Amino acid sequence: MRLKRIKEFAAETTKLTEFCRNTPVGALSVMECDSIREFGSARTTAYNIKSEKRDDGYKYKVSLDSIAQTVTVSLTK
């Protein structure tokens, strides 16, 4: 069995780049977009973050779902 806890962040007070960068190990940061414009912005931000190097040896993994318009960021070794 897998249990997941989801916490929502206020889009008005949360920077997208910091939201992606602060993804904890073993968790997912999911950006659910309301429009194709938001989806494009979230995708671009996630791929920009993916190119950054982390001090702990983890790398960012980006998953896209263009039908549901979601961008997911997670960490991998």
mmCIF file of the N, C-alpha and C atoms, coordinates in Angstrom:
data_MODEL
# 
_entry.id   MODEL 
# 
loop_
_atom_site.group_PDB 
_atom_site.id 
_atom_site.type_symbol 
_atom_site.label_atom_id 
_atom_site.label_alt_id 
_atom_site.label_comp_id 
_atom_site.label_asym_id 
_atom_site.label_entity_id 
_atom_site.label_seq_id 
_atom_site.pdbx_PDB_ins_code 
_atom_site.Cartn_x 
_atom_site.Cartn_y 
_atom_site.Cartn_z 
_atom_site.occupancy 
_atom_site.B_iso_or_equiv 
_atom_site.pdbx_formal_charge 
_atom_site.auth_seq_id 
_atom_site.auth_comp_id 
_atom_site.auth_asym_id 
_atom_site.auth_atom_id 
_atom_site.pdbx_PDB_model_num 
ATOM 1   N N  . MET A 1 1  ? 0.847  -1.173 0.000   1.00 0.00 ? 1  MET A N  1 
ATOM 2   C CA . MET A 1 1  ? 0.000  0.000  0.000   1.00 0.00 ? 1  MET A CA 1 
ATOM 3   C C  . MET A 1 1  ? 0.889  1.230  0.000   1.00 0.00 ? 1  MET A C  1 
ATOM 4   N N  . ARG A 1 2  ? 0.495  2.225  -0.770  1.00 0.00 ? 2  ARG A N  1 
ATOM 5   C CA . ARG A 1 2  ? 1.203  3.502  -0.800  1.00 0.00 ? 2  ARG A CA 1 
ATOM 6   C C  . ARG A 1 2  ? 0.260  4.592  -0.354  1.00 0.00 ? 2  ARG A C  1 
ATOM 7   N N  . LEU A 1 3  ? 0.727  5.397  0.548   1.00 0.00 ? 3  LEU A N  1 
ATOM 8   C CA . LEU A 1 3  ? -0.068 6.522  1.024   1.00 0.00 ? 3  LEU A CA 1 
ATOM 9   C C  . LEU A 1 3  ? 0.612  7.810  0.580   1.00 0.00 ? 3  LEU A C  1 
ATOM 10  N N  . LYS A 1 4  ? -0.160 8.723  0.087   1.00 0.00 ? 4  LYS A N  1 
ATOM 11  C CA . LYS A 1 4  ? 0.397  9.999  -0.358  1.00 0.00 ? 4  LYS A CA 1 
ATOM 12  C C  . LYS A 1 4  ? -0.332 11.138 0.338   1.00 0.00 ? 4  LYS A C  1 
ATOM 13  N N  . ARG A 1 5  ? 0.423  12.117 0.728   1.00 0.00 ? 5  ARG A N  1 
ATOM 14  C CA . ARG A 1 5  ? -0.157 13.321 1.314   1.00 0.00 ? 5  ARG A CA 1 
ATOM 15  C C  . ARG A 1 5  ? 0.099  14.471 0.347   1.00 0.00 ? 5  ARG A C  1 
ATOM 16  N N  . ILE A 1 6  ? -0.948 15.172 0.008   1.00 0.00 ? 6  ILE A N  1 
ATOM 17  C CA . ILE A 1 6  ? -0.843 16.268 -0.952  1.00 0.00 ? 6  ILE A CA 1 
ATOM 18  C C  . ILE A 1 6  ? -1.148 17.569 -0.227  1.00 0.00 ? 6  ILE A C  1 
ATOM 19  N N  . LYS A 1 7  ? -0.269 18.541 -0.409  1.00 0.00 ? 7  LYS A N  1 
ATOM 20  C CA . LYS A 1 7  ? -0.458 19.870 0.167   1.00 0.00 ? 7  LYS A CA 1 
ATOM 21  C C  . LYS A 1 7  ? -0.531 20.859 -0.982  1.00 0.00 ? 7  LYS A C  1 
ATOM 22  N N  . GLU A 1 8  ? -1.530 21.707 -0.953  1.00 0.00 ? 8  GLU A N  1 
ATOM 23  C CA . GLU A 1 8  ? -1.660 22.709 -2.000  1.00 0.00 ? 8  GLU A CA 1 
ATOM 24  C C  . GLU A 1 8  ? -1.003 24.008 -1.558  1.00 0.00 ? 8  GLU A C  1 
ATOM 25  N N  . PHE A 1 9  ? -0.388 24.686 -2.518  1.00 0.00 ? 9  PHE A N  1 
ATOM 26  C CA . PHE A 1 9  ? 0.268  25.960 -2.279  1.00 0.00 ? 9  PHE A CA 1 
ATOM 27  C C  . PHE A 1 9  ? -0.497 27.051 -3.015  1.00 0.00 ? 9  PHE A C  1 
ATOM 28  N N  . ALA A 1 10 ? -0.545 28.233 -2.436  1.00 0.00 ? 10 ALA A N  1 
ATOM 29  C CA . ALA A 1 10 ? -1.220 29.369 -3.071  1.00 0.00 ? 10 ALA A CA 1 
ATOM 30  C C  . ALA A 1 10 ? -0.355 29.859 -4.232  1.00 0.00 ? 10 ALA A C  1 
ATOM 31  N N  . ALA A 1 11 ? -0.906 29.847 -5.415  1.00 0.00 ? 11 ALA A N  1 
ATOM 32  C CA . ALA A 1 11 ? -0.154 30.256 -6.607  1.00 0.00 ? 11 ALA A CA 1 
ATOM 33  C C  . ALA A 1 11 ? 0.251  31.723 -6.544  1.00 0.00 ? 11 ALA A C  1 
ATOM 34  N N  . GLU A 1 12 ? -0.522 32.529 -5.862  1.00 0.00 ? 12 GLU A N  1 
ATOM 35  C CA . GLU A 1 12 ? -0.246 33.962 -5.797  1.00 0.00 ? 12 GLU A CA 1 
ATOM 36  C C  . GLU A 1 12 ? 0.976  34.264 -4.934  1.00 0.00 ? 12 GLU A C  1 
ATOM 37  N N  . THR A 1 13 ? 1.251  33.421 -3.952  1.00 0.00 ? 13 THR A N  1 
ATOM 38  C CA . THR A 1 13 ? 2.338  33.700 -3.008  1.00 0.00 ? 13 THR A CA 1 
ATOM 39  C C  . THR A 1 13 ? 3.528  32.751 -3.162  1.00 0.00 ? 13 THR A C  1 
ATOM 40  N N  . THR A 1 14 ? 3.458  31.820 -4.087  1.00 0.00 ? 14 THR A N  1 
ATOM 41  C CA . THR A 1 14 ? 4.514  30.835 -4.267  1.00 0.00 ? 14 THR A CA 1 
ATOM 42  C C  . THR A 1 14 ? 5.159  31.012 -5.638  1.00 0.00 ? 14 THR A C  1 
ATOM 43  N N  . LYS A 1 15 ? 6.490  31.189 -5.651  1.00 0.00 ? 15 LYS A N  1 
ATOM 44  C CA . LYS A 1 15 ? 7.199  31.265 -6.929  1.00 0.00 ? 15 LYS A CA 1 
ATOM 45  C C  . LYS A 1 15 ? 7.342  29.861 -7.497  1.00 0.00 ? 15 LYS A C  1 
ATOM 46  N N  . LEU A 1 16 ? 7.086  29.731 -8.774  1.00 0.00 ? 16 LEU A N  1 
ATOM 47  C CA . LEU A 1 16 ? 7.128  28.429 -9.438  1.00 0.00 ? 16 LEU A CA 1 
ATOM 48  C C  . LEU A 1 16 ? 8.516  27.793 -9.351  1.00 0.00 ? 16 LEU A C  1 
ATOM 49  N N  . THR A 1 17 ? 9.554  28.608 -9.521  1.00 0.00 ? 17 THR A N  1 
ATOM 50  C CA . THR A 1 17 ? 10.912 28.057 -9.460  1.00 0.00 ? 17 THR A CA 1 
ATOM 51  C C  . THR A 1 17 ? 11.233 27.524 -8.065  1.00 0.00 ? 17 THR A C  1 
ATOM 52  N N  . GLU A 1 18 ? 10.845 28.248 -7.033  1.00 0.00 ? 18 GLU A N  1 
ATOM 53  C CA . GLU A 1 18 ? 11.104 27.786 -5.669  1.00 0.00 ? 18 GLU A CA 1 
ATOM 54  C C  . GLU A 1 18 ? 10.273 26.556 -5.333  1.00 0.00 ? 18 GLU A C  1 
ATOM 55  N N  . PHE A 1 19 ? 9.057  26.491 -5.845  1.00 0.00 ? 19 PHE A N  1 
ATOM 56  C CA . PHE A 1 19 ? 8.209  25.326 -5.642  1.00 0.00 ? 19 PHE A CA 1 
ATOM 57  C C  . PHE A 1 19 ? 8.898  24.076 -6.197  1.00 0.00 ? 19 PHE A C  1 
ATOM 58  N N  . CYS A 1 20 ? 9.474  24.184 -7.389  1.00 0.00 ? 20 CYS A N  1 
ATOM 59  C CA . CYS A 1 20 ? 10.169 23.048 -8.006  1.00 0.00 ? 20 CYS A CA 1 
ATOM 60  C C  . CYS A 1 20 ? 11.464 22.722 -7.268  1.00 0.00 ? 20 CYS A C  1 
ATOM 61  N N  . ARG A 1 21 ? 12.245 23.749 -6.947  1.00 0.00 ? 21 ARG A N  1 
ATOM 62  C CA . ARG A 1 21 ? 13.525 23.529 -6.265  1.00 0.00 ? 21 ARG A CA 1 
ATOM 63  C C  . ARG A 1 21 ? 13.359 22.890 -4.894  1.00 0.00 ? 21 ARG A C  1 
ATOM 64  N N  . ASN A 1 22 ? 12.280 23.179 -4.214  1.00 0.00 ? 22 ASN A N  1 
ATOM 65  C CA . ASN A 1 22 ? 12.064 22.686 -2.855  1.00 0.00 ? 22 ASN A CA 1 
ATOM 66  C C  . ASN A 1 22 ? 11.350 21.338 -2.809  1.00 0.00 ? 22 ASN A C  1 
ATOM 67  N N  . THR A 1 23 ? 11.369 20.613 -3.899  1.00 0.00 ? 23 THR A N  1 
ATOM 68  C CA . THR A 1 23 ? 10.776 19.275 -3.910  1.00 0.00 ? 23 THR A CA 1 
ATOM 69  C C  . THR A 1 23 ? 11.574 18.374 -2.975  1.00 0.00 ? 23 THR A C  1 
ATOM 70  N N  . PRO A 1 24 ? 10.938 17.801 -1.951  1.00 0.00 ? 24 PRO A N  1 
ATOM 71  C CA . PRO A 1 24 ? 11.675 16.920 -1.046  1.00 0.00 ? 24 PRO A CA 1 
ATOM 72  C C  . PRO A 1 24 ? 11.924 15.543 -1.666  1.00 0.00 ? 24 PRO A C  1 
ATOM 73  N N  . VAL A 1 25 ? 12.945 14.861 -1.155  1.00 0.00 ? 25 VAL A N  1 
ATOM 74  C CA . VAL A 1 25 ? 13.256 13.514 -1.607  1.00 0.00 ? 25 VAL A CA 1 
ATOM 75  C C  . VAL A 1 25 ? 12.069 12.606 -1.287  1.00 0.00 ? 25 VAL A C  1 
ATOM 76  N N  . GLY A 1 26 ? 11.640 11.818 -2.257  1.00 0.00 ? 26 GLY A N  1 
ATOM 77  C CA . GLY A 1 26 ? 10.531 10.896 -2.061  1.00 0.00 ? 26 GLY A CA 1 
ATOM 78  C C  . GLY A 1 26 ? 9.158  11.517 -2.252  1.00 0.00 ? 26 GLY A C  1 
ATOM 79  N N  . ALA A 1 27 ? 9.118  12.783 -2.675  1.00 0.00 ? 27 ALA A N  1 
ATOM 80  C CA . ALA A 1 27 ? 7.838  13.467 -2.879  1.00 0.00 ? 27 ALA A CA 1 
ATOM 81  C C  . ALA A 1 27 ? 7.739  13.945 -4.324  1.00 0.00 ? 27 ALA A C  1 
ATOM 82  N N  . LEU A 1 28 ? 6.546  14.337 -4.707  1.00 0.00 ? 28 LEU A N  1 
ATOM 83  C CA . LEU A 1 28 ? 6.284  14.877 -6.037  1.00 0.00 ? 28 LEU A CA 1 
ATOM 84  C C  . LEU A 1 28 ? 5.786  16.310 -5.908  1.00 0.00 ? 28 LEU A C  1 
ATOM 85  N N  . SER A 1 29 ? 6.237  17.162 -6.787  1.00 0.00 ? 29 SER A N  1 
ATOM 86  C CA . SER A 1 29 ? 5.685  18.505 -6.903  1.00 0.00 ? 29 SER A CA 1 
ATOM 87  C C  . SER A 1 29 ? 4.885  18.533 -8.199  1.00 0.00 ? 29 SER A C  1 
ATOM 88  N N  . VAL A 1 30 ? 3.580  18.673 -8.082  1.00 0.00 ? 30 VAL A N  1 
ATOM 89  C CA . VAL A 1 30 ? 2.696  18.612 -9.243  1.00 0.00 ? 30 VAL A CA 1 
ATOM 90  C C  . VAL A 1 30 ? 2.096  19.983 -9.496  1.00 0.00 ? 30 VAL A C  1 
ATOM 91  N N  . MET A 1 31 ? 2.215  20.446 -10.731 1.00 0.00 ? 31 MET A N  1 
ATOM 92  C CA . MET A 1 31 ? 1.628  21.714 -11.147 1.00 0.00 ? 31 MET A CA 1 
ATOM 93  C C  . MET A 1 31 ? 0.459  21.404 -12.071 1.00 0.00 ? 31 MET A C  1 
ATOM 94  N N  . GLU A 1 32 ? -0.759 21.607 -11.572 1.00 0.00 ? 32 GLU A N  1 
ATOM 95  C CA . GLU A 1 32 ? -1.964 21.396 -12.377 1.00 0.00 ? 32 GLU A CA 1 
ATOM 96  C C  . GLU A 1 32 ? -2.329 22.719 -13.030 1.00 0.00 ? 32 GLU A C  1 
ATOM 97  N N  . CYS A 1 33 ? -2.326 22.742 -14.340 1.00 0.00 ? 33 CYS A N  1 
ATOM 98  C CA . CYS A 1 33 ? -2.496 23.994 -15.084 1.00 0.00 ? 33 CYS A CA 1 
ATOM 99  C C  . CYS A 1 33 ? -3.925 24.124 -15.614 1.00 0.00 ? 33 CYS A C  1 
ATOM 100 N N  . ASP A 1 34 ? -4.418 25.360 -15.622 1.00 0.00 ? 34 ASP A N  1 
ATOM 101 C CA . ASP A 1 34 ? -5.768 25.648 -16.097 1.00 0.00 ? 34 ASP A CA 1 
ATOM 102 C C  . ASP A 1 34 ? -5.809 26.005 -17.579 1.00 0.00 ? 34 ASP A C  1 
ATOM 103 N N  . SER A 1 35 ? -4.650 26.327 -18.156 1.00 0.00 ? 35 SER A N  1 
ATOM 104 C CA . SER A 1 35 ? -4.628 26.703 -19.567 1.00 0.00 ? 35 SER A CA 1 
ATOM 105 C C  . SER A 1 35 ? -3.335 26.210 -20.200 1.00 0.00 ? 35 SER A C  1 
ATOM 106 N N  . ILE A 1 36 ? -3.294 26.235 -21.519 1.00 0.00 ? 36 ILE A N  1 
ATOM 107 C CA . ILE A 1 36 ? -2.094 25.807 -22.245 1.00 0.00 ? 36 ILE A CA 1 
ATOM 108 C C  . ILE A 1 36 ? -0.952 26.778 -21.976 1.00 0.00 ? 36 ILE A C  1 
ATOM 109 N N  . ARG A 1 37 ? -1.273 28.023 -21.720 1.00 0.00 ? 37 ARG A N  1 
ATOM 110 C CA . ARG A 1 37 ? -0.248 29.030 -21.405 1.00 0.00 ? 37 ARG A CA 1 
ATOM 111 C C  . ARG A 1 37 ? 0.416  28.705 -20.070 1.00 0.00 ? 37 ARG A C  1 
ATOM 112 N N  . GLU A 1 38 ? -0.381 28.361 -19.058 1.00 0.00 ? 38 GLU A N  1 
ATOM 113 C CA . GLU A 1 38 ? 0.162  27.964 -17.761 1.00 0.00 ? 38 GLU A CA 1 
ATOM 114 C C  . GLU A 1 38 ? 0.994  26.690 -17.901 1.00 0.00 ? 38 GLU A C  1 
ATOM 115 N N  . PHE A 1 39 ? 0.505  25.747 -18.696 1.00 0.00 ? 39 PHE A N  1 
ATOM 116 C CA . PHE A 1 39 ? 1.218  24.495 -18.917 1.00 0.00 ? 39 PHE A CA 1 
ATOM 117 C C  . PHE A 1 39 ? 2.591  24.768 -19.540 1.00 0.00 ? 39 PHE A C  1 
ATOM 118 N N  . GLY A 1 40 ? 2.638  25.651 -20.505 1.00 0.00 ? 40 GLY A N  1 
ATOM 119 C CA . GLY A 1 40 ? 3.913  26.011 -21.137 1.00 0.00 ? 40 GLY A CA 1 
ATOM 120 C C  . GLY A 1 40 ? 4.869  26.659 -20.162 1.00 0.00 ? 40 GLY A C  1 
ATOM 121 N N  . SER A 1 41 ? 4.360  27.529 -19.317 1.00 0.00 ? 41 SER A N  1 
ATOM 122 C CA . SER A 1 41 ? 5.191  28.193 -18.313 1.00 0.00 ? 41 SER A CA 1 
ATOM 123 C C  . SER A 1 41 ? 5.730  27.187 -17.298 1.00 0.00 ? 41 SER A C  1 
ATOM 124 N N  . ALA A 1 42 ? 4.871  26.298 -16.832 1.00 0.00 ? 42 ALA A N  1 
ATOM 125 C CA . ALA A 1 42 ? 5.286  25.282 -15.861 1.00 0.00 ? 42 ALA A CA 1 
ATOM 126 C C  . ALA A 1 42 ? 6.308  24.333 -16.480 1.00 0.00 ? 42 ALA A C  1 
ATOM 127 N N  . ARG A 1 43 ? 6.100  23.947 -17.722 1.00 0.00 ? 43 ARG A N  1 
ATOM 128 C CA . ARG A 1 43 ? 7.034  23.053 -18.417 1.00 0.00 ? 43 ARG A CA 1 
ATOM 129 C C  . ARG A 1 43 ? 8.405  23.713 -18.569 1.00 0.00 ? 43 ARG A C  1 
ATOM 130 N N  . THR A 1 44 ? 8.425  24.964 -19.000 1.00 0.00 ? 44 THR A N  1 
ATOM 131 C CA . THR A 1 44 ? 9.684  25.691 -19.165 1.00 0.00 ? 44 THR A CA 1 
ATOM 132 C C  . THR A 1 44 ? 10.419 25.826 -17.840 1.00 0.00 ? 44 THR A C  1 
ATOM 133 N N  . THR A 1 45 ? 9.693  26.179 -16.789 1.00 0.00 ? 45 THR A N  1 
ATOM 134 C CA . THR A 1 45 ? 10.299 26.319 -15.463 1.00 0.00 ? 45 THR A CA 1 
ATOM 135 C C  . THR A 1 45 ? 10.878 24.994 -14.986 1.00 0.00 ? 45 THR A C  1 
ATOM 136 N N  . ALA A 1 46 ? 10.130 23.920 -15.151 1.00 0.00 ? 46 ALA A N  1 
ATOM 137 C CA . ALA A 1 46 ? 10.596 22.600 -14.703 1.00 0.00 ? 46 ALA A CA 1 
ATOM 138 C C  . ALA A 1 46 ? 11.857 22.186 -15.449 1.00 0.00 ? 46 ALA A C  1 
ATOM 139 N N  . TYR A 1 47 ? 11.919 22.400 -16.744 1.00 0.00 ? 47 TYR A N  1 
ATOM 140 C CA . TYR A 1 47 ? 13.115 22.029 -17.501 1.00 0.00 ? 47 TYR A CA 1 
ATOM 141 C C  . TYR A 1 47 ? 14.303 22.925 -17.165 1.00 0.00 ? 47 TYR A C  1 
ATOM 142 N N  . ASN A 1 48 ? 14.055 24.185 -16.835 1.00 0.00 ? 48 ASN A N  1 
ATOM 143 C CA . ASN A 1 48 ? 15.145 25.059 -16.387 1.00 0.00 ? 48 ASN A CA 1 
ATOM 144 C C  . ASN A 1 48 ? 15.709 24.567 -15.061 1.00 0.00 ? 48 ASN A C  1 
ATOM 145 N N  . ILE A 1 49 ? 14.847 24.164 -14.149 1.00 0.00 ? 49 ILE A N  1 
ATOM 146 C CA . ILE A 1 49 ? 15.274 23.639 -12.853 1.00 0.00 ? 49 ILE A CA 1 
ATOM 147 C C  . ILE A 1 49 ? 16.022 22.320 -13.052 1.00 0.00 ? 49 ILE A C  1 
ATOM 148 N N  . LYS A 1 50 ? 15.573 21.512 -13.985 1.00 0.00 ? 50 LYS A N  1 
ATOM 149 C CA . LYS A 1 50 ? 16.189 20.200 -14.236 1.00 0.00 ? 50 LYS A CA 1 
ATOM 150 C C  . LYS A 1 50 ? 17.669 20.331 -14.582 1.00 0.00 ? 50 LYS A C  1 
ATOM 151 N N  . SER A 1 51 ? 18.047 21.406 -15.219 1.00 0.00 ? 51 SER A N  1 
ATOM 152 C CA . SER A 1 51 ? 19.446 21.585 -15.628 1.00 0.00 ? 51 SER A CA 1 
ATOM 153 C C  . SER A 1 51 ? 20.342 22.037 -14.466 1.00 0.00 ? 51 SER A C  1 
ATOM 154 N N  . GLU A 1 52 ? 19.751 22.399 -13.329 1.00 0.00 ? 52 GLU A N  1 
ATOM 155 C CA . GLU A 1 52 ? 20.537 22.840 -12.181 1.00 0.00 ? 52 GLU A CA 1 
ATOM 156 C C  . GLU A 1 52 ? 21.154 21.642 -11.454 1.00 0.00 ? 52 GLU A C  1 
ATOM 157 N N  . LYS A 1 53 ? 22.318 21.859 -10.866 1.00 0.00 ? 53 LYS A N  1 
ATOM 158 C CA . LYS A 1 53 ? 23.009 20.807 -10.117 1.00 0.00 ? 53 LYS A CA 1 
ATOM 159 C C  . LYS A 1 53 ? 22.696 20.972 -8.632  1.00 0.00 ? 53 LYS A C  1 
ATOM 160 N N  . ARG A 1 54 ? 22.364 19.858 -7.974  1.00 0.00 ? 54 ARG A N  1 
ATOM 161 C CA . ARG A 1 54 ? 22.068 19.859 -6.540  1.00 0.00 ? 54 ARG A CA 1 
ATOM 162 C C  . ARG A 1 54 ? 23.284 19.384 -5.754  1.00 0.00 ? 54 ARG A C  1 
ATOM 163 N N  . ASP A 1 55 ? 23.417 19.865 -4.528  1.00 0.00 ? 55 ASP A N  1 
ATOM 164 C CA . ASP A 1 55 ? 24.543 19.488 -3.671  1.00 0.00 ? 55 ASP A CA 1 
ATOM 165 C C  . ASP A 1 55 ? 24.417 18.078 -3.111  1.00 0.00 ? 55 ASP A C  1 
ATOM 166 N N  . ASP A 1 56 ? 23.197 17.543 -3.022  1.00 0.00 ? 56 ASP A N  1 
ATOM 167 C CA . ASP A 1 56 ? 22.993 16.239 -2.389  1.00 0.00 ? 56 ASP A CA 1 
ATOM 168 C C  . ASP A 1 56 ? 23.107 15.053 -3.352  1.00 0.00 ? 56 ASP A C  1 
ATOM 169 N N  . GLY A 1 57 ? 23.437 15.306 -4.610  1.00 0.00 ? 57 GLY A N  1 
ATOM 170 C CA . GLY A 1 57 ? 23.630 14.228 -5.567  1.00 0.00 ? 57 GLY A CA 1 
ATOM 171 C C  . GLY A 1 57 ? 22.367 13.798 -6.299  1.00 0.00 ? 57 GLY A C  1 
ATOM 172 N N  . TYR A 1 58 ? 21.215 14.315 -5.926  1.00 0.00 ? 58 TYR A N  1 
ATOM 173 C CA . TYR A 1 58 ? 19.970 13.989 -6.611  1.00 0.00 ? 58 TYR A CA 1 
ATOM 174 C C  . TYR A 1 58 ? 19.827 14.844 -7.870  1.00 0.00 ? 58 TYR A C  1 
ATOM 175 N N  . LYS A 1 59 ? 19.056 14.342 -8.810  1.00 0.00 ? 59 LYS A N  1 
ATOM 176 C CA . LYS A 1 59 ? 18.744 15.077 -10.034 1.00 0.00 ? 59 LYS A CA 1 
ATOM 177 C C  . LYS A 1 59 ? 17.239 15.221 -10.126 1.00 0.00 ? 59 LYS A C  1 
ATOM 178 N N  . TYR A 1 60 ? 16.817 16.286 -10.774 1.00 0.00 ? 60 TYR A N  1 
ATOM 179 C CA . TYR A 1 60 ? 15.391 16.517 -10.976 1.00 0.00 ? 60 TYR A CA 1 
ATOM 180 C C  . TYR A 1 60 ? 14.889 15.670 -12.146 1.00 0.00 ? 60 TYR A C  1 
ATOM 181 N N  . LYS A 1 61 ? 13.712 15.112 -11.981 1.00 0.00 ? 61 LYS A N  1 
ATOM 182 C CA . LYS A 1 61 ? 13.041 14.368 -13.044 1.00 0.00 ? 61 LYS A CA 1 
ATOM 183 C C  . LYS A 1 61 ? 11.743 15.101 -13.362 1.00 0.00 ? 61 LYS A C  1 
ATOM 184 N N  . VAL A 1 62 ? 11.483 15.340 -14.623 1.00 0.00 ? 62 VAL A N  1 
ATOM 185 C CA . VAL A 1 62 ? 10.290 16.075 -15.055 1.00 0.00 ? 62 VAL A CA 1 
ATOM 186 C C  . VAL A 1 62 ? 9.393  15.137 -15.853 1.00 0.00 ? 62 VAL A C  1 
ATOM 187 N N  . SER A 1 63 ? 8.116  15.096 -15.497 1.00 0.00 ? 63 SER A N  1 
ATOM 188 C CA . SER A 1 63 ? 7.121  14.306 -16.222 1.00 0.00 ? 63 SER A CA 1 
ATOM 189 C C  . SER A 1 63 ? 6.007  15.232 -16.682 1.00 0.00 ? 63 SER A C  1 
ATOM 190 N N  . LEU A 1 64 ? 5.592  15.062 -17.912 1.00 0.00 ? 64 LEU A N  1 
ATOM 191 C CA . LEU A 1 64 ? 4.544  15.906 -18.498 1.00 0.00 ? 64 LEU A CA 1 
ATOM 192 C C  . LEU A 1 64 ? 3.326  15.068 -18.861 1.00 0.00 ? 64 LEU A C  1 
ATOM 193 N N  . ASP A 1 65 ? 2.153  15.643 -18.667 1.00 0.00 ? 65 ASP A N  1 
ATOM 194 C CA . ASP A 1 65 ? 0.905  15.044 -19.142 1.00 0.00 ? 65 ASP A CA 1 
ATOM 195 C C  . ASP A 1 65 ? 0.135  16.158 -19.834 1.00 0.00 ? 65 ASP A C  1 
ATOM 196 N N  . SER A 1 66 ? 0.224  16.182 -21.162 1.00 0.00 ? 66 SER A N  1 
ATOM 197 C CA . SER A 1 66 ? -0.400 17.277 -21.911 1.00 0.00 ? 66 SER A CA 1 
ATOM 198 C C  . SER A 1 66 ? -1.919 17.176 -21.947 1.00 0.00 ? 66 SER A C  1 
ATOM 199 N N  . ILE A 1 67 ? -2.474 15.991 -21.742 1.00 0.00 ? 67 ILE A N  1 
ATOM 200 C CA . ILE A 1 67 ? -3.928 15.843 -21.726 1.00 0.00 ? 67 ILE A CA 1 
ATOM 201 C C  . ILE A 1 67 ? -4.503 16.433 -20.430 1.00 0.00 ? 67 ILE A C  1 
ATOM 202 N N  . ALA A 1 68 ? -3.924 16.049 -19.295 1.00 0.00 ? 68 ALA A N  1 
ATOM 203 C CA . ALA A 1 68 ? -4.379 16.566 -17.999 1.00 0.00 ? 68 ALA A CA 1 
ATOM 204 C C  . ALA A 1 68 ? -3.757 17.927 -17.688 1.00 0.00 ? 68 ALA A C  1 
ATOM 205 N N  . GLN A 1 69 ? -2.828 18.382 -18.514 1.00 0.00 ? 69 GLN A N  1 
ATOM 206 C CA . GLN A 1 69 ? -2.095 19.629 -18.338 1.00 0.00 ? 69 GLN A CA 1 
ATOM 207 C C  . GLN A 1 69 ? -1.430 19.691 -16.964 1.00 0.00 ? 69 GLN A C  1 
ATOM 208 N N  . THR A 1 70 ? -0.630 18.656 -16.659 1.00 0.00 ? 70 THR A N  1 
ATOM 209 C CA . THR A 1 70 ? 0.125  18.626 -15.414 1.00 0.00 ? 70 THR A CA 1 
ATOM 210 C C  . THR A 1 70 ? 1.612  18.454 -15.713 1.00 0.00 ? 70 THR A C  1 
ATOM 211 N N  . VAL A 1 71 ? 2.415  19.107 -14.878 1.00 0.00 ? 71 VAL A N  1 
ATOM 212 C CA . VAL A 1 71 ? 3.862  18.975 -14.906 1.00 0.00 ? 71 VAL A CA 1 
ATOM 213 C C  . VAL A 1 71 ? 4.267  18.486 -13.526 1.00 0.00 ? 71 VAL A C  1 
ATOM 214 N N  . THR A 1 72 ? 5.025  17.377 -13.475 1.00 0.00 ? 72 THR A N  1 
ATOM 215 C CA . THR A 1 72 ? 5.415  16.792 -12.201 1.00 0.00 ? 72 THR A CA 1 
ATOM 216 C C  . THR A 1 72 ? 6.942  16.803 -12.093 1.00 0.00 ? 72 THR A C  1 
ATOM 217 N N  . VAL A 1 73 ? 7.433  17.256 -10.945 1.00 0.00 ? 73 VAL A N  1 
ATOM 218 C CA . VAL A 1 73 ? 8.859  17.267 -10.660 1.00 0.00 ? 73 VAL A CA 1 
ATOM 219 C C  . VAL A 1 73 ? 9.116  16.343 -9.483  1.00 0.00 ? 73 VAL A C  1 
ATOM 220 N N  . SER A 1 74 ? 10.107 15.467 -9.634  1.00 0.00 ? 74 SER A N  1 
ATOM 221 C CA . SER A 1 74 ? 10.513 14.586 -8.545  1.00 0.00 ? 74 SER A CA 1 
ATOM 222 C C  . SER A 1 74 ? 12.037 14.512 -8.558  1.00 0.00 ? 74 SER A C  1 
ATOM 223 N N  . LEU A 1 75 ? 12.605 13.797 -7.594  1.00 0.00 ? 75 LEU A N  1 
ATOM 224 C CA . LEU A 1 75 ? 14.049 13.647 -7.494  1.00 0.00 ? 75 LEU A CA 1 
ATOM 225 C C  . LEU A 1 75 ? 14.440 12.206 -7.719  1.00 0.00 ? 75 LEU A C  1 
ATOM 226 N N  . THR A 1 76 ? 15.585 12.004 -8.346  1.00 0.00 ? 76 THR A N  1 
ATOM 227 C CA . THR A 1 76 ? 16.114 10.667 -8.607  1.00 0.00 ? 76 THR A CA 1 
ATOM 228 C C  . THR A 1 76 ? 17.616 10.687 -8.396  1.00 0.00 ? 76 THR A C  1 
ATOM 229 N N  . LYS A 1 77 ? 18.177 9.562  -8.070  1.00 0.00 ? 77 LYS A N  1 
ATOM 230 C CA . LYS A 1 77 ? 19.641 9.463  -7.889  1.00 0.00 ? 77 LYS A CA 1 
ATOM 231 C C  . LYS A 1 77 ? 20.327 9.313  -9.204  1.00 0.00 ? 77 LYS A C  1 
# 
